[in-house]
């Protein structure tokens, strides 16, 4: 017989404080959400309408030529887009599990207490954390699959794929992160038309330490050493540093928060993210957690990256 999910044996109770061994920080999702959250009415949504102007020049004509107007040349526009992805989980607990809430496994201390009083609510909370973490991953590493049919597993494009599609970004080819590489990325972003509205560098711990060794100014105090670099000034823009456990160790992402929004497609009558009871078939309460989410990073050329950095 198949093992039961959500049973008193599948989900035993222990005494002691609860800690997650997995990183639950979602810095990009949280920073973007604090600035802008949009609600889509379609499973595809526009990111930007872009156009390019010809290179600047004197563009002069003679008096004789000015008598006749030049041939008309239009400035054309194009639209970039992304799509919503479905994120869904199910949890359940049995009647027996609920009845056995004070049944303990492991070491029991008379002074201890059961930390999880409502197993179903706790499981829903963990799924919400998982969804948020997966949304963070989508912001960084999402790959685009456009909706084509009800069987399509559509997915939202993340910033690294957008940068690659725009032929932006620098391949460090295994080199150490350096001021020269950062300056090169900023110059190229400037040449591509980056707006530099609210720039962050999103990095894992190793590259955060590299940035500290490149830019930090140590205190003159003779009894205090070290530093925790949070912001750097460059010749092009100010940059806030964001330590992100979901970044690959060998990458640095330059993200302009001013062009970014979290996008949700609400379900009428239910909202943007919700849990609800599923049909009962017996002595258990199956529940689903559901949301429809997409990434709006604006124009791809607002962002940049350095990839394949040394990690040792």
N, C-alpha and C positions, 0 to 999 in steps of 0.2 A: 504494500500500500504506500502511496506517495506521502512524504512527510507533510505535516500541516504547517503552513506559514501563519505566524501570529499566535501560536499556542503557548501555554504555560511552560512547555519544554523548549520551544524554539526561542522564547524571550524570557529567560530566567531573571529574577531580581537579585541584585547585589547591594550590600551596604557600602557606602563610601561616596565621596564627591565624584561628579561626572566631568570627564575631560575628553575632548576630541583629539585623537592622534593625527587627524588630517587637517591641513590648513583650510580655514573657512573665510579668510580675508578676501574681499572682492573689491579692490581699490578703484579700478576703472569703472566698474558698474556703479559703485557708490558715488564717485566723483561726478560722473556723467548724470546720474539720477538726481543729484542735488542741484544740477543746473537746468536740465531739460529732460522731460519725459513726454513723448508724443503717443497719441492713440490713433491707430490706423483703422480704416474702414474696409481695407482690401488686403489680401495676403501678399501683395506686392506694393511697394511704396517708393516714391522718388527720393533720391539722395540730393541731387543737385541738377540744375540746368547750366551747362557750361558752354563757353564760347572762347575763342582765341582771336586776338587782334594781330594784324601784321606787325612785323618788327618796326620799331620807331625809326624814322628817317626824315630828311628834310622835305621830300616829296614835293618838289617845285616844278613848275612848268614855265615856259616862255609866254610872253604876252600874246604872241601869235597863236600858240597852242591853246591858250585859255579861251579863245573864241569858241572852241568846240569842247563840250564837256567830255570828260574821259568815260570809258566804258564802265558801266555800273558793276560793282563788286559787292556782294552781300556778305554780311557777317552772320555766319550760320551758328545755330545752337544745337546741342544734343543733350539728352537726358541720361543720367545714370540712376540705377535703381538697386534695390535689395529686396529681400522677401522675409516673411514671417516664418518661423519654425515652431512646430508643436512640441511642447515639453510636458510629459505626462508620467506620473508615477502612481502606483497603488500600494496601500498599506491595509492591514487588517488586524484585528485581535478577536480571539474567540471568547465566548461567554465564560468558559472555564478559566482562561487566562485572567480575565477581569475578576473572577471570583477568588483567584489565587494571588491577589496583589500583595499579600503579606507573606507569601511563601518565599523563603530565601534560599539562595544557592551560595556556596562559598563560605567564607568566615563571617560569622554573625557576632556583632558586638552589642551588648545589652544597651549601650548608650547611643548606638547608631540608629539611623532612620532610613527608610526606603526613599530614595531621591525621586524616583519616577512613580508618581501617584496615578497618572492617567496614561497608560501605555499608548493608546491610539493617538492622543494629542501630542505625545512626545515623538512618535513616529512621523506624524505629519510635519512637525517642526523640523525634523532632520531632513525630510524631503524638500522642504523650502530652502534649507541651507544648501542641499545638493543642487537644486535648480539655480540658485544664485551663483554658486561656484561654476556651474556649467555655462551660465550666461557670461560670466567673466572669461571663461575659456573661449566662448564664441566671439567675444569682442576681439580677442587676440588672434586666435587660430581658426576661426570659422571658415569653412569652404562653401562656396555658393552652389546650390542646386535649385534651379527655378521650378516653380510649380508647373506641372504638365498634365497630371491626372490625379485622381484620388489615391492612387497607389504610389505616387511620387513621395519620397522622403525628402521634402524640400528643406533647405537649410540656408541660413543667413551668412553672408560674406563677412569675414573679419578683416581687421585693419592690415594685417600682414599680407593677406592675399590681395587686398586692394592696392597696397604699395607695390607688390610684385606685378600686378596687372598693369599698373601705370608706368612700369619700368623705372621705378624709383628705388632708393635704398642702396646701400654700399655693402659689398661683400668684403669682409675684412680678411678672408683667406687665412684664418688662424692667427692673425696678428693680435697683440695686446690692445685693449682699448687705450686710446691716447687722445690728447688734446687735438692733434693733427687730424685724426679720423673724425672727431666731433665737429671740428671746424669745417672739414670737407662736406659732411652731411648737411650742416647748416647753410653753407654756400649753395649747395645743389638745391636744397629746399627753397631757398630764396629765389634762385634762378627759375624754379618751376612755378613760382607764384604763391608760395606758402604765405598765409596771412599772419602767423605768429600772434594769435589772439590770446591764448592761455595755454602755454606749452608745458607739458610734463615729459620727463624721461621715465619710462616704466622699465624696471630692471629687477633681476633676481639678486640675491645677496652678494654673489661674487662680483658682479659688475658694479653694484652699489659701492663695494669696498674699493674697486678700481677708481670710480669717480671721486671717492674721498681722497685717495692718494694723489690724484691729479689736481684737484681744486681746493682741498680744504686748507684753511689758514689756522695753524695751531695756536692756542692761547699762550700768552706770555707768562701766565701764572706759573710759579716754580713748584706748586704742589698739585696741579691739575694737568693731566695730559689727555690727548686724544680729541676726537670730534665726531659729530654726527651731522654730516652735510645734508641740508634739506633744500637748498636753493643755490643756484649758480647764476652769475651774470656773464653773458657772452656778448660779443660785438654785435650780435644780431637780435637777441632777445633774452629775457629772463626765463629761467627754467626751474620748475619745481621737480624734485626727485621723489619718485614713488617706488617703494620697495614692494614687489609683487611676487608672491610665491608661485604664480601660474605662468610666469615668463620663463622661457628656456634660458639656461645659464649663459649660453653663448650669443644672446641677442640683446640689443637695446632698441626700444621703441620710442620714437618721438611722436607724441600725440597732441593735437590741438583740441582741447576740450571745448573751445568756443564753437566748433562746427559739429559737435557730437550730441546725439540724443539717444536715450533708450526708447524703443518703440514697442508698444503692446497693442494687440488687437483684441479688444474686450469681447467676451461672449455675452450677448444681450441677456439681461436679467441675472447675470452671475458675476461679471466684473473681469478685471484683467488677470488676476491670479486668485485661485480659490480652491477649496477642498469641498467635496460633496460625497454623500453616501451613495454607494452603488446598490444595485438590486440584491436583496438578501436571498440566499438559497438555503440557509440553515442557521446554526448557532454561532455566527460570527458577523462582524460589521465591516465589510469591505468598503474602503474609501479611496477615492482618487484625488490626486493633487494635479492641477492642470493650469497651464498658461500658454499663450501664444506670443512669441517674443521675436524681435528683430533688432539689428544694429544699424543705426544711422550715423555714419562717420562723416557725412558731407562730401566734399570733393576729396578724392584720394590724394591729390597733390598738396593738401594741407598738412600731410603727415609724412614721416620718413622713418628710416630704420638703419641700424648697422647690424649685420648678421655674421655668423661664423667667426665670432671673436674667440680668442684664446680663453680657456677656462682653468689655466694652471700657471 
